[in-house]
Amino acid sequence: FGYRPKNFIMFLLRHIAVLCKVESIYAVSDEGFYANTHLVRGHRAKVAELDPLWEESGGVVCSDDRFFNIPLEEYRKPIEEIKSQKRSQYRKRYELLDQYEQEIQGHLKPLLRVK
């Protein structure tokens, strides 16, 4: 349905965080990732590029540049801003994501002791 696995994992993480009443999601930046900084100092290439993923997810660098603050709600393009040729694909994607959201909520709510 045109949704990359890493974006889907972020979608699931955000929804589970909301169900658990989490107020903030913080992610480690390239600067804060020990394995990256350690290897870069040794003049080797980075193992992983984390910053682009967090930025793509709407993350903003915190005052401590080792971390990103990730919003709990995923940005969805308004249908009017989407090219007419792709609107059907986006509608189906959003419907499927909403369906997954309902399924996750249905399965997890009974297991959580959230007031």
N, C-alpha and C positions, 0 to 999 in steps of 0.2 A: 504494500500500500504506500510505497514511496517514503518510508520512514526509516532512517538508519538505526541500527541496533543500539549505538551509544546514546542516541537521542531518546529511544524507547526506554532504556535503562534509567536515564535521567527523569523521564516522565513518571516511571514507577516509583523511583526514589522520592520524588516530590510528593506524590499522592500518599505514599505510606507515611511520610513525615507529617503531612497535614492530618492524617487520621490519628497519629500519635501525639498530636498537639505540639509538635516541634515548632519553635518560633523562628529559628534561623538555621540555614544550612551553610556551613563553611567548607571550602575546598582548598587543598594545598596548591599553591601556585608553582610554576617552574622554579622560581627563586627559593621556595621553601622546601622543595622536594630533595631530600638528602642525597638520594642516589644520583640525581641529575647534577647537583652542585659539586658533589664529590668527583664525578667522572669528568665534568667540564674542567675542574682544576687540574685533572690529570691529562688534559689536552685530548680528551676523547669526545666523540659525538654524544649528544643527549640520548638517553634511553627512551624518554617519552616527552611529548609536547602536551602539557596539560592546559596551559593558558588559552589556546584557541578553543578548546572544548568548553571551558568555563565561560569565556566571552560569548560564545555561540549560545550558551544556555542562559544568557542574560546576566551573568555574573559580573560583579564590580570589585575591583581590587580594594581591599581593606586598607586602613591606615597602616597596618603592618603588612608590607608587600609580600609576605610569605603566604598570604591567604586571600581567597576570593569569597565574597558573600553572594550566595546563589539565591535568587528569588524563589519563593515557595510556589508561585503560580507561573506556569509556562505561558509565554507570549504566543498568541494566535493571531495571525494576520486576519484582518477583517475581509470578508468575502469580496467586498467592493474593490479592494486593493489588488486582488488576484486576477491575473489575466483570464479572460473568459474561457480560453481553451483548457485551463487547469482547474477551474472552479469545481467541476464534478469530482476530480481527484481529491481536492482539499476537503470538500464536503464529506466524502466517504471516509477520508482519514480522520477527520474530527469526530464523525459518528462512531467510528471504530474505537477511537481513544476514549470517548465518553462511555462506550459500552464496557471497555476494559476497566475504566474507573469504577463503574457500578459493580462489576464482578469482584474487583479487589475489595471494595467496601463491604460487599455482602459476605465475603469469605473472612475478612480480617476483623470486622466489628465485633462478632461474638467472642473473639479471642482477646480483645483489648479491654482493659478496665478503665475506659475513658469516661469521665463524667460529663 
